[in-house]
């Protein structure tokens, strides 16, 4: 098999990224398959293929690529968020929480990280942790308040008095 040039590989990576931005994950994977034999499967390749597989619902396959990408760039927020998302969907909540805790260590200023931590803790039945992270996320960015009504991750807490109190405190403060 002829070796692909670096220039060809870079073009395929850019094309795959473009397809992902257009929600065309199948096309992205097709572009990436053109460089599947490329010996240097770098961070960009692993990240893009993981993201495409995630978008197509191939969570276990996505996890493999995303974990390899994470090994190359341990603080990449997109990879950590996608990895946690996939872990949740394959019923690996402790791994999802660990990925989001790693994201927090690198991106404590990102309210979405705190919000997602609260979601995963709520799903795992850890009310105190869920409310703590949610309160911090809402203090950083109150826009998340509008998302809570539709967020099924909070269903285990929906009728909890402390959860309701937190939401009222934040909405009253706006």
Secondary structure, DSSP 8 states (H G I E B T S, - for coil): -----HHHHHHHHHHHHHHHHTT-HHHHHHHHHTTTT-S---HHHHHHHHHHHHHTT-HHHHHHHHHHHHHH-TT-HHHHHHHHHHHHHTT-HHHHHHHHHHHHHH-TT-HHHHHHHHHHHHHTT-HHHHHHHHHHHHHH-GGGHHHHTT-GGGGGGTT-HHHHHHHHHHHHH-
